[in-house]
Amino acid sequence: MGFVLVSLSLSCVTVNTPTEQWVSNKIKFCRIANLKNFGSAKKKRKIHGVFVATLLTNSWAWGNVDPTTKCIQIQNAVVDGDVFLHYINVPYSVVFEDCQFTGEVGSLAGFGGFTRFTNCEFMGPVQFSGVTFEREMEFKNCVFRDSVDFSNAEFSRSLVFNKCNFEGPVFLKTVRVLGDLLLRDSKFSGGLDARDAKIGGDLMANNCKFESLTSHVIFSDITVSGDLVFRGSSFASTTAFNRSKIGKNLDLHKTQFAGKKTSVSFNGAEVKGIAHFVESIFEGKANFAGLRVGTQLQLSNVEFRNSEKSVSFSWVTAGTGFLANTVFSGPVDFYGMRIDTDLSLKGSRFKGYASFASASIGNTIFLRNAFFENGLDLSGTLYKNIQVGEDKESWLAALDLIEKAKYSRSSYRALEECFTRQGYQNRADEVYIAFKRREWRDTLSGLSAVNNWLFDFLVGYGRKPYKIIRPIAFFIFFGMCVFRPSFMQQRGTNLHLVEFRSSWHSLLYSIDLFIPFADLHIARDWTPRMPKKSDVWYHNILQKLVPSWLHIHVLAGYILIPIAFAALTGLLR
C-alpha cells in the first residue's frame, strides 16, 4: 500500500466536518460508525483520509479503556484522500465494511488487533510493505484499482484475500506469514510476485484467475510449511514456482495454464508430500526439471497441448510416479528421472518423441495401453520389471516396444535382466537375440555383419545352441547321398576291411569323415574312386562332385563340431 506523509496530532482527533464528528463519537463509545444513515450520496458519507489515519493512531479517543478490548468499525464511508499511518502502531482491531478509499492506503506502523476490509474499493495504491501484523488481516470482496504491496510484511497469524479483484500488480515478496496465506476465488489482472515468501501454514489460491497476458506470476523461492494449493485456478501468463519448498502437498487439481506462448516452471522445486496435477491443462511450455517429490507425483488425466514445446521431467525424483491417461502433444523428456518404486504410464499418449534416457525406476514401469506415436528412447533406462499388458504374452509387447524405440544396447540389456530376475530365461534369450539382430540391421556392415549373421544362423547367438544341429545334419546326410557304395573303392589290400554295400555304410562313412575325433574304421578303408561314365546323367555329376566334396565335408566338420561343442557347453553365451 502506498505511503503518504501526514502530520498527525497525538493529543486529539482532528475533526473537520459534522460527519467526522459523528464518526468520532461513535468510535469513542465503542459503537459501529455506519454512514449509511447519512444517505446514499457519497458527499454526505465522505470523511477525510487524514481523519481516519488520526483516528486509528490517536489514543485520546479511548480515554482510560484498555485498548485491546476496542475495535474500530466503520461502514459505508467514502474515505477521501490518502490514509497513512506514520510509525505509530495501531493496537486496536480495525474493520471497514462497504467503504471506498479514493487515495493511497498505507502504513509504516504495526497492527496489534485483527484487520478486516469487507466489500471495500481501493482507488489508489495499497502499501503495507514492512509492516508487522500481530493478528489476522483479511480482505473480502474487495476491489483494488491500483497496486498492492505487502513486501517484507510480517504476519503473526494469517493473511486472507477472499473473492477479491486486483486490477494492478500484487507484491508479496519476502512476506512472512506464520499462519496461512489465502487467496481464494480472487482475480489478478496485473500479475503477482511472491518470490522468497515464507508461509508457516498453507498457501491456498483455489479458483483464482491470473488474467494478465504480460505480467508474470512468480512464486519462486517460496517456503510453505503446509500445503500449496491452486485447485481450479487458471494462469494466462508465464508462471514460476522455481526452487519453491513445500512442506506437505502441492495441489494443482484442474488447474489451467493457458496460452501457447506462455510457460510454467517448477525447476528445482521440492515437495515433501504429494505433487497433485490431476486433470490440469498445460497449453504452453512446461518445465518440471529437477522437481523433487517426497511421496507421489500425480499427473493423471493431464493434457499437454503444445505440440512445439518440449515438456521436461529431466532429473525429477519421486517415491511413485503416476502419469496415467495423460496426453503429451509434443516432445517429452524424462532424462535422468528417479522413481523409488513404480512409474505408471497406463493409457497415456505420446504424440511427440519421448525420451526416458538414463531414467531409473526402482520397481515396475507400467506401459499398458500407452501409445508412442513418434519415437521412444529407453537407452540407459533401469527398472526391475516392465508391464505392457495383463496377459501372459504381454512380454512380447514389451519386446516390441523396445524394438520400435531408438536403438540402444542398454534398453535391450535392461529388459533381458528384467526377465532373468523373474526366472523367464527363455524370454531373456529372445530379448538378447532381438538385440543382436537389431545390431546387425542398424549398426554392422561388411565382415562384422557376416559374422553376426553366421553366429545367429549357427547357434542363435549362443542362446539357441540346438540350431547347430541343422547344418551338421545337412552335411552328414548330404554326404550320405554323395558317398554312395557305387562311387567308392577300397583303399589298399586290407583283408579285414569294413564292408561298404548300403546306405547305412554311406551314413557311417559320412559321420566318420565329418567328426574329427570319430573313428568308425570305415573312412580309412574306403575312398571315392575315379569317375566312370554312366548312362544315368546325375550319376556323372555326383561322381565328379565326390572327390571335391570330401575335402569340403572334412573341413566343415573341423569348423562346425567345435562350434557345437562350445555352444552346447555354454561357452558361447
C-alpha positions in Angstrom: 0.0 0.0 0.0 1.2 3.5 -0.9 2.9 5.8 1.6 2.0 9.5 2.1 3.5 11.7 4.8 0.8 13.1 7.0 1.3 15.2 10.2 -0.7 13.6 13.0 -1.7 15.1 16.3 -1.3 12.6 19.1 -3.2 14.7 21.6 -6.6 14.7 19.9 -8.5 13.6 16.8 -8.8 16.3 14.2 -12.5 16.8 13.4 -13.3 18.9 10.4 -16.9 18.0 9.4 -20.1 17.1 11.2 -19.8 13.6 9.6 -16.4 13.1 11.1 -17.6 14.4 14.5 -20.4 11.8 14.4 -17.9 9.1 13.5 -15.6 10.1 16.2 -18.3 10.0 18.8 -19.4 6.5 17.7 -15.9 5.2 17.9 -15.3 6.8 21.2 -18.2 4.9 22.7 -17.3 1.6 21.0 -20.1 1.7 18.5 -20.2 0.9 14.8 -20.0 4.0 12.7 -22.4 3.2 9.8 -22.6 6.1 7.5 -25.5 4.6 5.6 -27.7 6.7 7.9 -26.4 9.8 6.1 -28.0 8.7 2.8 -26.7 7.3 -0.5 -25.0 10.4 -1.6 -21.2 10.0 -1.4 -20.7 13.6 -0.4 -22.7 13.1 2.7 -20.8 9.9 3.6 -17.3 11.4 2.9 -14.7 11.5 5.6 -11.1 12.6 5.1 -8.2 10.2 4.9 -6.2 12.3 7.4 -9.1 12.0 9.9 -9.1 8.2 9.5 -5.3 8.0 10.0 -5.6 10.2 13.1 -8.5 8.2 14.4 -6.6 4.9 14.1 -3.5 6.1 15.8 -4.7 8.6 18.4 -5.1 7.3 22.0 -7.1 10.3 23.1 -10.3 8.8 21.7 -10.2 5.9 24.1 -9.9 7.5 27.4 -8.7 5.1 30.1 -10.3 2.0 28.5 -8.0 -1.0 27.8 -7.2 -0.6 24.0 -7.1 -4.4 23.5 -10.8 -4.6 24.0 -11.6 -1.9 21.4 -12.5 -2.3 17.8 -12.8 0.5 15.3 -15.7 -0.3 12.9 -16.7 2.0 10.0 -19.3 1.1 7.4 -20.4 2.7 4.1 -17.9 5.5 4.3 -16.2 7.3 1.4 -12.6 8.0 2.6 -11.3 11.0 0.6 -7.6 11.3 0.2 -4.7 9.3 1.5 -4.8 7.2 4.6 -1.3 6.9 6.0 -0.2 5.6 9.4 3.2 7.1 10.1 5.4 5.0 12.5 2.6 4.7 15.1 1.3 1.3 16.0 -2.5 0.6 15.9 -3.3 -1.6 19.0 -6.9 -1.9 18.1 -8.8 -4.2 15.8 -9.9 -2.4 12.6 -12.9 -3.2 10.5 -14.0 -1.4 7.3 -17.2 -2.5 5.5 -18.6 -1.2 2.2 -16.1 1.6 2.2 -14.4 3.4 -0.7 -10.8 4.7 -0.4 -10.1 7.3 -3.1 -6.4 7.8 -2.3 -3.5 5.7 -1.1 -3.8 3.5 1.9 -0.5 2.7 3.6 1.4 2.4 6.8 4.8 2.3 8.3 3.3 1.2 11.6 2.2 -2.1 13.1 -1.2 -3.5 13.9 -1.9 -5.2 17.2 -5.5 -6.3 16.6 -7.1 -8.0 13.6 -7.7 -6.0 10.5 -10.6 -6.6 8.1 -11.8 -5.0 4.9 -15.1 -6.2 3.5 -16.7 -5.1 0.2 -14.3 -2.2 0.0 -12.9 -0.4 -3.0 -9.3 0.9 -3.1 -8.9 3.5 -5.9 -5.2 4.2 -5.1 -2.2 2.0 -4.2 -2.3 -0.1 -1.1 1.1 -0.3 0.6 1.9 -2.2 3.8 5.5 -3.0 2.9 7.5 -3.9 6.0 4.5 -3.7 8.4 4.0 -6.1 11.3 0.6 -7.5 12.0 0.1 -9.3 15.3 -3.3 -10.8 14.3 -5.2 -11.7 11.1 -5.6 -9.4 8.2 -8.5 -10.2 5.8 -9.8 -8.6 2.6 -13.2 -10.0 1.4 -15.0 -9.0 -1.8 -12.6 -6.0 -2.2 -11.6 -4.3 -5.4 -8.0 -2.9 -5.8 -7.7 -0.5 -8.7 -4.0 0.0 -8.3 -1.0 -1.9 -7.0 -1.0 -3.8 -3.7 2.3 -4.2 -1.9 2.9 -6.3 1.2 6.6 -6.9 0.5 8.6 -7.7 3.7 5.5 -7.5 5.8 5.2 -9.9 8.8 2.1 -11.6 10.0 1.9 -13.4 13.3 -1.2 -15.2 12.1 -2.9 -15.3 8.6 -3.3 -13.0 5.6 -6.5 -13.6 3.7 -7.8 -12.3 0.3 -11.2 -13.8 -0.4 -13.1 -13.1 -3.6 -11.0 -10.0 -4.3 -10.3 -8.3 -7.7 -6.8 -7.0 -8.2 -6.5 -4.7 -11.3 -2.9 -3.7 -10.6 0.2 -5.7 -9.7 0.4 -7.5 -6.4 3.7 -7.7 -4.4 4.1 -10.3 -1.7 7.9 -10.5 -2.0 9.7 -11.8 1.1 6.5 -11.6 3.1 6.5 -13.6 6.3 3.2 -15.3 7.4 3.2 -17.6 10.4 -0.3 -18.7 9.7 -2.0 -19.2 6.3 -1.9 -17.1 3.1 -5.2 -17.4 1.5 -6.0 -16.0 -2.0 -9.3 -17.8 -2.7 -11.7 -17.1 -5.5 -9.8 -13.9 -6.5 -8.9 -12.4 -9.8 -5.5 -10.9 -10.6 -5.3 -8.7 -13.7 -1.8 -7.3 -13.1 0.4 -10.2 -12.1 1.7 -11.3 -8.8 5.2 -11.5 -7.3 5.6 -13.6 -4.2 9.2 -14.7 -4.5 11.0 -15.6 -1.4 7.8 -15.6 0.7 7.8 -17.6 3.9 4.4 -19.2 4.9 4.1 -21.1 8.2 0.8 -22.7 7.3 -0.9 -23.3 4.0 -0.9 -21.2 0.8 -4.3 -21.7 -0.8 -5.3 -20.0 -4.0 -8.3 -22.1 -5.0 -10.3 -20.9 -8.1 -8.1 -17.9 -8.7 -7.8 -16.3 -12.1 -4.5 -14.8 -13.1 -5.6 -13.0 -16.2 -2.7 -10.8 -17.2 -1.1 -11.7 -20.6 2.0 -9.7 -19.9 2.7 -9.6 -16.2 4.2 -12.8 -14.7 3.1 -14.8 -11.7 6.1 -15.6 -9.6 6.2 -18.0 -6.6 9.9 -18.8 -7.0 12.0 -19.5 -3.9 8.9 -19.5 -1.6 8.8 -21.7 1.5 5.4 -23.2 2.6 5.3 -25.3 5.7 1.9 -26.7 4.8 0.1 -27.3 1.5 0.4 -25.2 -1.6 -3.0 -25.3 -3.3 -4.1 -23.8 -6.6 -7.1 -26.1 -7.2 -9.3 -24.9 -10.1 -7.1 -21.9 -10.8 -6.1 -20.5 -14.2 -2.9 -18.8 -15.4 -2.8 -16.7 -18.6 0.9 -15.7 -18.4 4.3 -17.1 -17.5 4.2 -18.7 -14.1 7.2 -19.8 -12.0 7.5 -22.0 -8.9 11.2 -22.4 -9.3 13.1 -23.7 -6.2 10.0 -23.5 -4.1 9.8 -25.6 -0.9 6.5 -27.2 0.1 6.4 -28.9 3.5 3.4 -31.0 2.7 1.4 -31.3 -0.6 1.3 -29.4 -3.9 -2.3 -29.4 -5.3 -3.0 -28.1 -8.8 -6.1 -30.2 -9.5 -8.0 -28.9 -12.6 -5.6 -26.0 -12.9 -5.2 -24.5 -16.4 -2.1 -22.8 -17.8 -3.4 -21.1 -20.9 -1.6 -19.6 -23.9 0.9 -21.3 -26.2 3.4 -18.6 -25.8 3.5 -18.8 -22.0 5.3 -21.2 -19.8 5.1 -22.7 -16.3 8.2 -23.9 -14.4 8.8 -26.0 -11.3 12.5 -26.1 -11.8 14.3 -27.3 -8.7 11.1 -27.2 -6.6 10.7 -29.6 -3.6 7.5 -31.1 -2.3 7.7 -33.3 0.8 4.3 -34.9 0.2 2.2 -35.4 -3.0 2.5 -33.3 -6.1 -1.0 -33.4 -7.5 -1.7 -32.2 -11.1 -4.8 -34.3 -11.9 -7.0 -33.1 -14.8 -4.8 -30.0 -15.4 -4.2 -28.4 -18.8 -0.9 -27.0 -20.0 -1.1 -25.1 -23.3 2.4 -23.6 -23.2 5.8 -24.8 -22.3 6.0 -26.9 -19.1 9.2 -27.4 -17.1 9.4 -29.9 -14.2 13.1 -30.3 -14.4 14.7 -31.1 -11.0 11.4 -31.3 -9.2 11.8 -33.4 -6.0 8.6 -35.1 -4.7 8.8 -37.0 -1.4 5.9 -39.4 -2.0 3.8 -39.4 -5.2 4.0 -37.4 -8.4 0.4 -37.5 -9.9 -0.2 -36.2 -13.4 -3.1 -38.4 -14.4 -5.6 -37.2 -17.0 -3.5 -34.2 -17.7 -3.2 -32.5 -21.2 0.0 -31.0 -22.5 -1.4 -29.3 -25.6 1.6 -27.6 -27.1 3.0 -29.7 -30.0 6.0 -27.5 -30.5 7.5 -27.0 -27.0 9.1 -29.9 -25.1 7.8 -30.9 -21.6 10.8 -31.6 -19.4 10.8 -34.0 -16.5 14.5 -34.4 -16.5 16.1 -35.3 -13.2 12.7 -35.4 -11.4 12.7 -37.6 -8.3 9.7 -39.1 -6.6 8.6 -42.0 -4.5 6.0 -43.1 -7.0 5.2 -41.6 -10.5 1.6 -41.8 -11.7 1.1 -40.3 -15.2 -1.8 -42.4 -16.4 -4.2 -41.3 -19.2 -2.1 -38.2 -19.9 -1.7 -36.7 -23.4 1.6 -35.2 -24.5 1.1 -33.4 -27.8 4.8 -32.5 -28.2 8.1 -33.9 -27.2 8.7 -35.0 -23.6 11.9 -35.6 -21.8 12.3 -37.9 -18.8 16.1 -37.9 -18.9 17.6 -38.9 -15.5 14.2 -39.3 -13.8 14.5 -41.2 -10.5 11.4 -43.1 -9.2 11.9 -45.1 -6.0 9.1 -47.6 -6.7 6.7 -47.7 -9.6 6.1 -45.5 -12.6 2.7 -45.8 -14.3 2.1 -44.5 -17.8 -1.1 -46.6 -18.4 -3.3 -45.2 -21.1 -1.0 -42.2 -21.8 -0.5 -41.0 -25.3 2.8 -39.6 -26.5 2.3 -37.8 -29.8 5.9 -36.4 -29.9 9.2 -38.0 -29.3 9.5 -39.5 -25.8 12.9 -39.9 -24.1 13.4 -41.9 -20.9 17.2 -42.0 -21.4 19.1 -42.7 -18.2 15.9 -42.9 -16.1 15.8 -45.2 -13.1 12.6 -46.9 -11.9 13.1 -48.7 -8.6 10.4 -51.4 -9.3 7.9 -51.6 -12.1 7.2 -49.4 -15.1 3.6 -49.8 -16.3 3.0 -49.2 -20.0 -0.3 -50.9 -20.6 -2.2 -49.1 -23.4 0.5 -46.4 -23.6 1.0 -45.2 -27.2 4.3 -43.8 -28.5 3.4 -42.3 -31.9 6.7 -40.5 -32.8 9.6 -42.4 -31.3 10.8 -43.6 -28.0 14.3 -43.6 -26.3 14.9 -46.1 -23.5 18.7 -46.0 -23.6 20.1 -46.3 -20.2 16.7 -46.8 -18.6 16.8 -49.1 -15.5 13.9 -51.0 -13.9 13.2 -54.2 -12.2 10.0 -55.0 -14.1 8.1 -53.8 -17.1 4.4 -54.4 -17.8 2.9 -53.6 -21.1 -0.2 -55.8 -20.8 -2.1 -58.1 -18.4 -1.9 -61.5 -20.3 0.9 -64.0 -20.3 2.1 -62.9 -23.7 2.5 -59.2 -22.7 6.2 -59.7 -22.6 6.1 -59.8 -26.4 4.6 -56.3 -26.3 7.4 -55.2 -24.1 9.9 -56.5 -26.6 8.0 -55.0 -29.5 8.2 -51.6 -27.6 12.0 -51.9 -27.3 12.2 -52.9 -31.0 10.3 -49.8 -32.0 12.3 -47.5 -29.7 15.6 -45.8 -30.6 18.3 -48.4 -30.9 20.2 -48.8 -27.6 22.2 -51.7 -26.3 21.3 -50.7 -22.7 17.5 -50.8 -23.4 17.7 -54.5 -24.5 20.0 -55.3 -21.6 17.6 -53.8 -19.1 14.7 -55.9 -20.5 16.8 -59.0 -20.6 17.9 -58.6 -17.0 14.3 -58.0 -16.0 13.2 -61.3 -17.4 16.2 -63.1 -15.9 15.3 -61.8 -12.4 11.8 -63.1 -12.9 13.1 -66.5 -13.9 12.0 -66.3 -17.5 15.3 -67.3 -19.1 13.7 -68.2 -22.4 12.3 -64.7 -22.7 15.6 -63.2 -21.7 17.2 -65.2 -24.5 14.7 -63.9 -27.0 15.5 -60.3 -26.0 19.2 -60.9 -26.4 18.7 -62.4 -29.9 16.4 -59.5 -30.9 19.2 -57.1 -29.7 21.9 -58.9 -31.8 19.6 -58.9 -34.9 18.9 -55.2 -34.4 22.6 -54.6 -34.1 23.1 -56.4 -37.4 20.4 -54.4 -39.1 21.3 -50.9 -37.7 25.0 -50.8 -37.0 27.1 -53.5 -38.7 28.4 -53.9 -42.2 31.0 -55.9 -44.1 32.6 -58.9 -42.4 31.2 -57.9 -39.0 27.7 -58.2 -40.4 28.5 -61.6 -42.0 30.0 -62.9 -38.7 26.9 -61.7 -36.8 24.6 -63.4 -39.3 26.5 -66.7 -39.2 26.5 -66.6 -35.4 22.7 -66.3 -35.4 22.3 -68.9 -38.1 24.5 -71.5 -36.5 23.8 -71.2 -32.7 21.3 -68.4 -32.3 24.0 -66.2 -30.7 24.7 -68.9 -28.2 21.1 -68.8 -26.8 19.8 -71.5 -29.1 22.6 -73.9 -29.5 20.4 -76.6 -30.9 20.4 -74.7 -34.2 23.9 -76.1 -34.9 22.2 -79.5 -35.4 20.7 -78.3 -38.7 24.0 -77.6 -40.7 25.6 -80.7 -39.1 22.7 -82.9 -40.2 22.8 -81.3 -43.6 26.4 -82.2 -44.2 26.1 -85.7 -42.8 23.0 -86.7 -44.8 24.2 -84.9 -47.9 27.5 -86.8 -47.5 25.5 -90.0 -47.2 23.9 -89.2 -50.6 27.2 -88.3 -52.2 29.3 -91.2 -50.8 27.2 -93.9 -52.5 28.6 -97.5 -52.5 28.9 -97.4 -56.2 31.1 -94.4 -56.1 33.5 -95.8 -53.5 36.6 -98.1 -53.9 38.7 -100.0 -51.5 41.8 -98.3 -50.0 44.7 -100.7 -50.2 44.5 -104.5 -49.8 43.3 -104.8 -46.2 41.7 -108.2 -45.8 39.7 -107.1 -42.8 38.1 -104.0 -44.2 34.6 -103.0 -43.3 32.0 -103.7 -46.0 30.6 -100.8 -48.0 27.4 -102.1 -49.5 24.4 -100.0 -48.4 23.2 -96.5 -47.4 23.9 -97.4 -43.8 27.6 -97.7 -44.7 27.3 -94.4 -46.6 25.9 -92.7 -43.4 28.7 -94.2 -41.3 31.3 -93.1 -43.8 29.9 -89.5 -43.8 29.9 -89.4 -40.0 33.5 -90.8 -39.8 34.8 -88.2 -42.1 32.8 -85.3 -40.6 33.5 -85.7 -36.9 37.2 -85.0 -36.3 37.7 -87.3 -33.3 35.5 -90.2 -34.6 37.0 -93.4 -35.9 34.4 -95.9 -37.2 37.1 -97.9 -39.1 35.4 -97.1 -42.5 36.8 -93.9 -43.7 40.4 -95.3 -43.5 39.4 -98.3 -45.7 37.4 -96.7 -48.4 37.8 -93.7 -50.7 36.0 -92.2 -53.7 37.0 -93.8 -56.9 37.7 -92.0 -60.2 34.6 -91.1 -62.2 33.3 -93.6 -64.8 30.9 -92.7 -67.4 27.4 -93.8 -66.6 24.1 -94.0 -68.5 22.4 -92.0 -65.6 23.2 -88.4 -66.1 23.1 -87.3 -62.5 25.5 -90.2 -61.6 28.1 -88.5 -63.8 27.6 -85.2 -61.9 27.8 -86.9 -58.5 30.9 -88.8 -59.4 32.7 -85.6 -60.3 31.4 -84.0 -57.1 32.6 -86.7 -54.8 36.4 -86.0 -54.6 35.8 -82.3 -54.1 33.0 -82.8 -51.6 35.2 -85.0 -49.5 37.5 -82.1 -48.7 34.6 -79.7 -48.1 33.0 -82.3 -45.8 36.1 -82.8 -43.7 36.7 -79.0 -43.4 33.1 -78.3 -42.4 33.4 -80.9 -39.7 36.5 -79.3 -38.3 34.6 -76.0 -38.1 31.1 -77.0 -37.0 31.9 -79.7 -34.4 34.0 -77.3 -32.2 31.3 -74.7 -32.5 28.7 -77.2 -31.5 30.7 -78.3 -28.5 31.2 -74.7 -27.4 27.5 -73.8 -27.9 26.2 -76.9 -26.0 28.5 -76.3 -23.1 27.5 -72.7 -22.8 30.9 -71.2 -23.8 29.2 -69.1 -26.5 26.5 -67.5 -24.3 
